[in-house]
Amino acid sequence: MTSRTRSANLSESFKPYLFEYRHQGADWGIEILATSPADAQERLKALAWARYKGETVAKIKVPGGGALSFLRRLIVGR
């Protein structure tokens, strides 16, 4: 199983898990998408190795059964 296939299979079962932390006297939260609470905690540990990639300037929600999803399946073959 390739990582692309594995991620496609898992993406359907991801749920948001909330973590809380304190920084400079204020409470903050971070949401991590994972397959289980244990998976979420492992992903939280991996954040120590995260690299800054830039500021998010926009989020675009694409419907699951839309034309882009169809094109992806057509191109990737899954």
C-alpha positions, 0 to 999 in steps of 0.5 A, spaced: 500 500 500 502 506 498 502 512 502 497 516 497 493 510 498 494 509 505 492 517 506 486 516 502 483 511 506 485 514 512 482 521 510 475 518 511 476 517 518 480 523 521 476 527 526 478 533 530 481 532 537 483 539 541 489 540 545 490 546 550 496 549 552 498 556 556 502 561 552 504 568 555 499 567 561 493 566 556 490 559 554 490 557 547 488 551 543 490 547 537 486 542 533 489 536 530 486 531 525 487 524 527 484 517 527 484 516 534 486 520 541 492 516 541 494 518 534 492 525 536 497 525 541 502 522 537 501 527 532 502 532 537 509 529 539 511 530 532 509 537 532 516 538 536 519 537 529 514 541 525 517 547 520 514 554 519 511 554 512 508 561 512 502 564 513 495 561 511 491 567 507 485 563 505 482 556 506 477 554 500 472 548 502 471 543 496 465 539 496 467 531 497 463 529 491 465 535 486 468 535 479 475 536 483 474 530 486 472 526 480 478 529 476 483 527 482 480 520 481 481 520 474 488 522 474 491 518 479 486 512 477 483 511 484 
